[in-house]
Amino acid sequence: MRRKNYLLIILSVIAVSSHAQEKWNLKRCIDYAFANNISIKQTDLQARLSKLQLYQSKQSLYPNASFSSGASFNSGRNQDPTSFSLITQSYFAANMQLQSSVEIFNWYSKRNTIAANALELQASLANSEKIRNDIALNVATVYLQVLLGKEQEKIAIIQLQQTQNQLNATRKRVSAGTLPELNAAELEAQVARDSAAVITAKGNTQQNILSLKALLALDAAAAFELEVPPVDRIPVENITDLQPDVVYASAIANLPQQRVNDFKIKAAERNTAAAKGNMYPTFSAFGSLGSGFNSRAQEITGSTQINAPLGKVNVNGTDYNVFPFQPFNSFSYTKQAFFSQLNQNFRQAVGLSVSVPIFNGANLRTAYERSKVNIESLQLQQQLDNQKLKQDIYTAYNSAMVALEKYNAGKKTLEAANKTLDFSQKRFAVGMLSVFELIVNQNNLFSAQLNNVFNQYDYVFKMKVLEFYKGKGLKL
């Protein structure tokens, strides 16, 4: 049993370790953000609310029904709820009623409201997709910044190692008396500067990682290691296939923000039609069923025919019996049972009604006019968003072209800096170059390497933005 427990513990530790060591690529980061980002969750909730609103508006087409019931003890002069006569006796009463009504014709106000809510749901879903796209683009941006920081960190570490090696070699020559102590001092200062550059690069990388964790809604203290694809292997489309007019046409047709605007305008038009219908008469049908109970209500249980003399009269000293014209019945009563009363007092009603809005403080007219203004506002917002989208795409294209030219120029600068440092190291080795000149050339190469990496990542990012606008997604 102990061996089995030990085996389970070991397997659990291995599983946890392998999971912790699993690296995060861009797809995993975006998927995690989709599942956990709070902004995405909020837009999903809004979509759920829009779905409920659509469901409620559809249910409004069906007849409404309500059941009411009540019981009371009554005393004093009041109306009997079953016979409707005035009584002064105390009694217990109960009543119940089932009512229903349905609108027959309302100038399609409800149907337009349903259509508007359906379009609002589509707008909410498109807005959720837009937020997802925005989060994905932000994640990709910070992801690339982390990769750039790691590359800059590697370059800084290599620079520090090279300077440290030069310092070690110079120390030996200073000890041998072939070089002055000043050379070693200058290299020691350069080592300090290079060490600071390494610390700065690591700090920037960690800061970008924290920013990425925040976008993912991931615990800042959680273990996190990114997969680092070589930047030269990141697929990038040809710039000639990403002309701004072509990208803009694709973005207008496919980006969710533009669909959001379209759906909202169409929904507003439907709401305007519904508001107009509310200003006209509404025709409805209604019906009701009801009954009641009174604790003092009685019913006849039997009758006896009576033909006996009613009394006597004396005429001239002679008594005569007085009989009725015809026999009459004498009735016996008992309290009426609950369900018997419900059956006897059962009543029904059915009818038609019309509601005509005549004057209501101009509420309906104002709502109609406001809905028309809302359409114009949404149309202006759509134009503004389209203008901004076009401006952003042309700006992104121009930035990509500039980034490409800078990257190509930076590669030439890097090649020249490598050659210069190579010659400088050879001249320094034979004593034909000062330490100061060597450090300058070394710093020039360091700056060229950093600029080259930055330009390369900047170019890749600008191209990814264009691919995103075109609807190609985000791939690294």
C-alpha positions as CSV (number, residue, x, y, z in Angstrom):
1,M,0.0,0.0,0.0
2,R,2.8,2.4,0.9
3,R,4.5,1.7,-2.5
4,K,1.3,2.5,-4.3
5,N,1.0,5.8,-2.3
6,Y,4.6,6.7,-3.1
7,L,4.0,5.9,-6.8
8,L,0.9,8.1,-6.9
9,I,2.8,11.0,-5.2
10,I,5.7,10.7,-7.7
11,L,3.3,10.6,-10.7
12,S,1.4,13.6,-9.4
13,V,4.7,15.6,-8.9
14,I,5.8,14.7,-12.4
15,A,2.4,15.7,-13.8
16,V,2.5,19.0,-12.0
17,S,6.1,19.7,-13.0
18,S,5.4,18.9,-16.6
19,H,2.4,21.2,-16.6
20,A,4.4,24.0,-14.9
21,Q,7.1,23.6,-17.5
22,E,4.7,23.8,-20.4
23,K,5.6,26.9,-22.3
24,W,3.0,29.5,-23.4
25,N,2.8,30.2,-27.1
26,L,0.7,33.0,-28.6
27,K,-2.3,30.7,-29.3
28,R,-2.4,29.5,-25.7
29,C,-2.1,33.0,-24.4
30,I,-5.0,34.2,-26.5
31,D,-7.2,31.2,-25.7
32,Y,-6.5,31.8,-22.0
33,A,-7.4,35.5,-22.3
34,F,-10.6,34.6,-24.0
35,A,-11.6,32.3,-21.1
36,N,-10.5,34.6,-18.3
37,N,-10.3,38.2,-19.3
38,I,-12.9,40.3,-17.4
39,S,-13.7,42.6,-20.3
40,I,-14.7,39.6,-22.4
41,K,-16.8,38.2,-19.6
42,Q,-18.6,41.6,-19.3
43,T,-19.4,41.7,-23.0
44,D,-20.7,38.1,-22.8
45,L,-23.0,39.1,-20.0
46,Q,-24.3,41.9,-22.1
47,A,-25.0,39.5,-24.9
48,R,-26.9,37.2,-22.5
49,L,-29.0,40.2,-21.4
50,S,-29.8,41.0,-25.0
51,K,-30.9,37.4,-25.5
52,L,-33.2,37.6,-22.5
53,Q,-34.6,40.9,-23.9
54,L,-35.4,39.2,-27.2
55,Y,-37.0,36.3,-25.5
56,Q,-39.2,38.6,-23.4
57,S,-40.3,40.6,-26.4
58,K,-41.3,37.4,-28.3
59,Q,-43.4,36.2,-25.3
60,S,-45.3,39.5,-25.4
61,L,-47.1,38.3,-28.5
62,Y,-48.9,35.6,-26.5
63,P,-52.0,36.3,-24.5
64,N,-51.4,37.2,-20.9
65,A,-53.3,35.5,-18.1
66,S,-53.6,36.1,-14.4
67,F,-55.4,34.4,-11.5
68,S,-56.5,36.3,-8.4
69,S,-58.2,35.1,-5.2
70,G,-59.0,36.6,-1.8
71,A,-60.8,35.9,1.5
72,S,-62.2,38.3,4.0
73,F,-64.4,38.6,7.1
74,N,-66.9,41.4,6.8
75,S,-69.1,43.1,9.4
76,G,-71.5,46.1,9.3
77,R,-73.5,47.3,6.3
78,N,-71.9,46.2,3.1
79,Q,-72.6,44.4,-0.2
80,D,-72.9,40.7,-0.4
81,P,-70.3,39.7,-3.1
82,T,-72.5,36.9,-4.4
83,S,-76.0,38.4,-4.4
84,F,-74.8,42.0,-4.5
85,S,-77.6,43.1,-2.1
86,L,-76.9,45.3,0.9
87,I,-76.7,43.4,4.2
88,T,-75.8,44.2,7.8
89,Q,-74.8,40.7,9.0
90,S,-71.3,39.6,9.6
91,Y,-70.0,36.9,7.2
92,F,-66.9,35.3,5.7
93,A,-66.4,35.7,1.9
94,A,-64.1,34.4,-0.7
95,N,-63.7,35.1,-4.4
96,M,-61.5,34.0,-7.3
97,Q,-61.1,35.3,-10.9
98,L,-59.1,34.2,-14.0
99,Q,-58.5,37.0,-16.5
100,S,-56.8,37.0,-19.9
101,S,-56.2,39.5,-22.7
102,V,-54.4,39.7,-26.0
103,E,-53.6,42.5,-28.4
104,I,-55.1,41.8,-31.8
105,F,-53.6,44.7,-33.7
106,N,-51.1,47.4,-32.7
107,W,-49.6,48.5,-36.0
108,Y,-46.8,46.0,-35.8
109,S,-45.3,47.8,-32.8
110,K,-44.5,44.5,-31.0
111,R,-43.1,42.8,-34.1
112,N,-40.8,45.7,-34.8
113,T,-39.7,45.6,-31.2
114,I,-38.9,41.9,-31.6
115,A,-36.9,42.6,-34.8
116,A,-35.0,45.4,-33.1
117,N,-34.1,43.2,-30.1
118,A,-33.0,40.5,-32.5
119,L,-30.7,43.0,-34.2
120,E,-29.5,44.2,-30.8
121,L,-28.5,40.7,-29.9
122,Q,-26.5,40.4,-33.2
123,A,-24.8,43.7,-32.3
124,S,-24.0,42.4,-28.8
125,L,-22.5,39.2,-30.3
126,A,-20.5,41.2,-32.8
127,N,-19.3,43.5,-30.0
128,S,-18.1,40.5,-28.0
129,E,-16.2,39.4,-31.1
130,K,-14.7,42.9,-31.3
131,I,-13.6,42.8,-27.7
132,R,-12.0,39.4,-28.4
133,N,-10.2,40.8,-31.4
134,D,-9.0,43.8,-29.4
135,I,-7.7,41.5,-26.6
136,A,-6.0,39.2,-29.0
137,L,-4.3,42.2,-30.7
138,N,-3.2,43.5,-27.3
139,V,-1.9,40.1,-26.2
140,A,0.0,39.7,-29.5
141,T,1.5,43.2,-29.0
142,V,2.7,42.5,-25.5
143,Y,3.8,39.0,-26.5
144,L,6.1,40.5,-29.2
145,Q,7.4,43.0,-26.7
146,V,8.3,40.2,-24.3
147,L,10.1,38.4,-27.2
148,L,11.9,41.6,-28.2
149,G,12.9,42.2,-24.5
150,K,14.3,38.6,-24.4
151,E,16.4,39.2,-27.5
152,Q,17.7,42.5,-26.2
153,E,18.5,40.7,-22.9
154,K,20.5,38.1,-24.8
155,I,22.4,40.8,-26.7
156,A,23.2,42.7,-23.5
157,I,24.5,39.5,-21.9
158,I,26.7,38.7,-24.9
159,Q,28.0,42.3,-24.8
160,L,28.8,41.9,-21.1
161,Q,30.6,38.6,-21.6
162,Q,32.7,40.1,-24.4
163,T,33.6,43.1,-22.3
164,Q,34.4,40.8,-19.4
165,N,36.7,38.7,-21.6
166,Q,38.5,41.8,-22.8
167,L,38.9,43.0,-19.3
168,N,40.4,39.6,-18.3
169,A,42.8,39.7,-21.2
170,T,43.8,43.3,-20.5
171,R,44.4,42.5,-16.8
172,K,46.9,39.9,-17.8
173,R,48.7,42.4,-20.1
174,V,48.6,45.0,-17.4
175,S,50.2,42.6,-15.0
176,A,52.8,41.8,-17.6
177,G,53.5,45.5,-17.9
178,T,52.6,45.7,-21.6
179,L,49.6,47.9,-21.1
180,P,48.9,50.8,-18.6
181,E,46.4,50.4,-15.7
182,L,44.2,53.0,-17.4
183,N,43.1,50.5,-20.0
184,A,41.9,48.1,-17.4
185,A,40.1,50.9,-15.5
186,E,38.3,51.9,-18.7
187,L,37.2,48.4,-19.4
188,E,36.0,48.0,-15.8
189,A,33.8,51.0,-16.2
190,Q,32.5,49.5,-19.4
191,V,31.7,46.2,-17.6
192,A,29.7,48.2,-15.1
193,R,27.7,49.9,-17.9
194,D,27.1,46.6,-19.6
195,S,26.0,45.1,-16.4
196,A,23.5,47.9,-15.9
197,A,22.2,47.3,-19.5
198,V,21.7,43.6,-18.7
199,I,19.7,44.5,-15.5
200,T,17.6,47.1,-17.4
201,A,16.9,44.6,-20.2
202,K,15.8,41.9,-17.6
203,G,13.7,44.5,-15.8
204,N,11.9,45.5,-19.0
205,T,11.3,41.9,-19.9
206,Q,9.8,41.1,-16.5
207,Q,7.6,44.3,-16.7
208,N,6.3,43.2,-20.1
209,I,5.6,39.7,-18.7
210,L,3.6,41.2,-15.9
211,S,1.6,43.3,-18.4
212,L,0.9,40.1,-20.4
213,K,-0.3,38.3,-17.2
214,A,-2.6,41.2,-16.5
215,L,-4.2,40.9,-20.0
216,L,-4.6,37.2,-19.4
217,A,-6.1,37.7,-15.9
218,L,-3.3,35.4,-14.7
219,D,-1.9,35.5,-11.2
220,A,1.2,37.8,-11.2
221,A,3.0,35.2,-9.0
222,A,2.2,32.2,-11.3
223,A,5.0,30.4,-13.1
224,F,5.1,31.7,-16.6
225,E,7.5,30.9,-19.5
226,L,7.0,31.9,-23.1
227,E,7.7,29.9,-26.1
228,V,10.2,32.0,-28.1
229,P,10.0,31.4,-31.8
230,P,12.9,32.8,-33.9
231,V,11.8,36.2,-35.2
232,D,13.0,35.4,-38.7
233,R,10.7,32.3,-38.8
234,I,7.5,34.2,-37.9
235,P,5.3,34.1,-41.1
236,V,4.7,37.5,-42.6
237,E,2.7,38.3,-45.8
238,N,4.3,40.2,-48.6
239,I,3.8,43.9,-48.2
240,T,2.5,44.1,-51.8
241,D,-0.5,41.9,-50.9
242,L,-1.4,44.3,-48.1
243,Q,-2.2,47.4,-50.1
244,P,-4.3,49.8,-47.9
245,D,-7.3,50.1,-50.2
246,V,-7.6,46.3,-50.4
247,V,-7.1,45.9,-46.6
248,Y,-9.7,48.6,-45.9
249,A,-12.3,46.9,-48.2
250,S,-11.8,43.6,-46.4
251,A,-11.9,45.3,-43.0
252,I,-15.2,47.0,-43.8
253,A,-16.8,43.7,-44.8
254,N,-15.4,41.5,-42.0
255,L,-14.4,43.4,-38.9
256,P,-16.9,43.1,-36.0
257,Q,-16.9,46.8,-35.2
258,Q,-18.4,47.6,-38.6
259,R,-21.0,44.8,-38.1
260,V,-21.9,46.3,-34.7
261,N,-22.6,49.6,-36.3
262,D,-24.7,48.0,-39.1
263,F,-26.8,46.0,-36.6
264,K,-27.3,49.0,-34.3
265,I,-28.6,51.2,-37.1
266,K,-31.0,48.6,-38.3
267,A,-32.2,48.0,-34.8
268,A,-32.7,51.8,-34.3
269,E,-34.8,51.8,-37.5
270,R,-37.0,49.1,-36.2
271,N,-37.4,50.9,-32.8
272,T,-38.5,54.0,-34.7
273,A,-41.2,51.9,-36.5
274,A,-42.3,50.5,-33.1
275,A,-42.4,54.0,-31.6
276,K,-44.5,55.2,-34.5
277,G,-46.9,52.3,-34.0
278,N,-47.4,53.2,-30.3
279,M,-49.0,56.5,-31.4
280,Y,-52.0,54.7,-33.1
281,P,-55.0,52.9,-31.5
282,T,-54.5,49.4,-30.1
283,F,-57.2,46.7,-30.4
284,S,-57.4,44.0,-27.8
285,A,-59.6,41.0,-26.8
286,F,-60.2,40.1,-23.2
287,G,-62.1,37.5,-21.2
288,S,-62.6,36.5,-17.6
289,L,-64.0,33.7,-15.4
290,G,-65.0,34.3,-11.8
291,S,-66.9,33.0,-8.8
292,G,-67.5,33.7,-5.1
293,F,-68.5,32.3,-1.7
294,N,-70.5,33.7,1.3
295,S,-70.6,32.0,4.6
296,R,-74.2,33.1,5.2
297,A,-75.6,32.0,1.9
298,Q,-78.4,29.4,2.1
299,E,-80.2,27.1,-0.3
300,I,-83.7,25.5,-0.2
301,T,-83.7,21.9,1.0
302,G,-87.5,21.2,0.9
303,S,-91.0,22.7,0.8
304,T,-94.4,21.9,2.3
305,Q,-97.8,22.9,0.7
306,I,-100.0,24.7,3.2
307,N,-103.8,25.1,2.8
308,A,-104.8,25.7,6.5
309,P,-106.8,28.8,7.6
310,L,-104.8,31.9,8.0
311,G,-107.0,33.0,10.9
312,K,-110.6,34.0,11.8
313,V,-112.8,37.0,11.4
314,N,-115.9,37.9,13.3
315,V,-118.9,39.2,11.3
316,N,-121.9,40.2,13.3
317,G,-120.9,38.1,16.2
318,T,-120.1,35.0,14.1
319,D,-116.5,33.7,13.6
320,Y,-115.4,32.7,10.2
321,N,-112.2,30.9,9.1
322,V,-110.0,32.8,6.5
323,F,-108.3,30.7,3.9
324,P,-105.8,31.8,1.3
325,F,-106.8,32.2,-2.3
326,Q,-104.6,29.1,-3.1
327,P,-102.3,26.9,-1.2
328,F,-98.8,28.2,-0.7
329,N,-95.4,26.5,0.0
330,S,-93.4,26.7,3.2
331,F,-89.6,26.3,2.5
332,S,-86.8,24.9,4.6
333,Y,-83.3,26.3,4.3
334,T,-79.7,25.2,5.0
335,K,-76.3,26.7,4.5
336,Q,-75.0,26.3,1.0
337,A,-71.8,24.3,0.5
338,F,-68.6,25.9,-0.8
339,F,-68.3,24.2,-4.1
340,S,-72.1,24.5,-4.7
341,Q,-71.8,28.3,-4.3
342,L,-68.8,28.4,-6.7
343,N,-70.9,26.6,-9.3
344,Q,-74.0,28.7,-8.8
345,N,-72.0,32.0,-8.7
346,F,-69.9,31.1,-11.7
347,R,-69.7,34.1,-14.2
348,Q,-68.0,34.7,-17.5
349,A,-67.1,37.7,-19.6
350,V,-65.6,38.2,-23.1
351,G,-65.2,41.3,-25.1
352,L,-63.2,43.7,-27.3
353,S,-61.5,46.9,-26.3
354,V,-59.7,49.7,-28.1
355,S,-57.1,52.1,-26.6
356,V,-56.6,55.4,-28.3
357,P,-53.7,57.6,-27.2
358,I,-55.2,61.1,-27.2
359,F,-53.0,63.2,-24.9
360,N,-50.1,61.9,-22.8
361,G,-47.8,64.9,-22.4
362,A,-46.3,64.3,-25.8
363,N,-44.4,61.2,-24.4
364,L,-45.1,59.1,-27.5
365,R,-44.4,61.8,-30.0
366,T,-41.1,62.7,-28.2
367,A,-40.1,59.0,-28.1
368,Y,-40.7,58.7,-31.8
369,E,-38.7,61.9,-32.6
370,R,-35.9,60.8,-30.2
371,S,-35.7,57.4,-32.0
372,K,-35.1,59.2,-35.3
373,V,-32.4,61.3,-33.8
374,N,-30.8,58.2,-32.5
375,I,-30.6,56.8,-36.0
376,E,-28.8,59.9,-37.2
377,S,-26.4,59.6,-34.3
378,L,-25.6,56.0,-35.0
379,Q,-25.1,56.8,-38.7
380,L,-22.6,59.6,-37.8
381,Q,-20.8,57.2,-35.4
382,Q,-20.6,54.6,-38.2
383,Q,-19.0,57.3,-40.5
384,L,-16.6,58.2,-37.7
385,D,-15.6,54.6,-37.1
386,N,-15.1,54.0,-40.8
387,Q,-13.0,57.1,-41.2
388,K,-10.9,56.1,-38.2
389,L,-10.5,52.6,-39.5
390,K,-9.3,53.9,-42.9
391,Q,-6.9,56.3,-41.2
392,D,-5.6,53.5,-39.0
393,I,-5.0,51.1,-41.9
394,Y,-3.2,53.7,-44.1
395,T,-1.1,54.7,-41.0
396,A,-0.3,51.0,-40.4
397,Y,0.7,50.5,-44.0
398,N,2.9,53.6,-44.0
399,S,4.4,52.4,-40.6
400,A,5.1,49.0,-42.1
401,M,6.8,50.5,-45.1
402,V,9.0,52.7,-42.9
403,A,9.7,49.7,-40.6
404,L,10.8,47.6,-43.5
405,E,13.1,50.3,-44.8
406,K,14.6,50.8,-41.3
407,Y,15.1,47.1,-40.9
408,N,16.9,46.8,-44.3
409,A,19.0,49.8,-43.4
410,G,19.7,48.5,-39.9
411,K,21.0,45.2,-41.4
412,K,23.6,47.1,-43.4
413,T,24.5,49.1,-40.3
414,L,24.9,45.9,-38.3
415,E,27.2,44.4,-41.0
416,A,29.4,47.5,-41.0
417,A,29.5,47.6,-37.2
418,N,30.6,43.9,-37.1
419,K,33.4,44.6,-39.6
420,T,34.5,47.7,-37.7
421,L,34.7,45.8,-34.4
422,D,36.5,42.9,-35.9
423,F,39.2,45.3,-37.3
424,S,39.2,47.1,-34.0
425,Q,39.8,44.0,-31.9
426,K,42.7,43.0,-34.2
427,R,44.3,46.4,-34.0
428,F,43.7,46.5,-30.2
429,A,45.4,43.1,-29.9
430,V,48.6,44.4,-31.5
431,G,48.5,47.7,-29.6
432,M,47.4,49.9,-32.5
433,L,44.1,50.9,-31.0
434,S,43.2,52.5,-27.7
435,V,40.8,51.0,-25.2
436,F,38.5,54.0,-25.6
437,E,38.3,53.5,-29.4
438,L,37.6,49.8,-28.9
439,I,34.8,50.6,-26.4
440,V,33.3,53.1,-28.8
441,N,33.2,50.5,-31.6
442,Q,32.0,47.9,-29.3
443,N,29.1,50.1,-28.1
444,N,28.3,51.0,-31.7
445,L,27.9,47.3,-32.5
446,F,25.8,46.9,-29.4
447,S,23.5,49.7,-30.4
448,A,23.4,48.3,-34.0
449,Q,22.3,44.9,-32.7
450,L,19.7,46.4,-30.5
451,N,18.3,48.6,-33.2
452,N,18.3,45.7,-35.7
453,V,16.3,43.5,-33.3
454,F,13.9,46.3,-32.5
455,N,13.5,47.1,-36.2
456,Q,12.9,43.5,-37.1
457,Y,10.2,43.0,-34.4
458,D,8.7,46.4,-35.2
459,Y,8.4,45.4,-38.8
460,V,6.8,42.0,-37.9
461,F,4.3,43.7,-35.6
462,K,3.3,46.4,-38.2
463,M,2.8,43.6,-40.7
464,K,0.7,41.6,-38.2
465,V,-1.5,44.6,-37.6
466,L,-2.2,44.9,-41.4
467,E,-2.9,41.1,-41.5
468,F,-5.3,41.5,-38.6
469,Y,-7.2,44.3,-40.4
470,K,-7.4,42.2,-43.5
471,G,-8.9,39.4,-41.5
472,K,-6.0,37.0,-41.5
473,G,-5.9,36.5,-37.8
474,L,-2.8,36.5,-35.6
475,K,-0.1,33.9,-36.2
476,L,3.4,33.7,-34.9
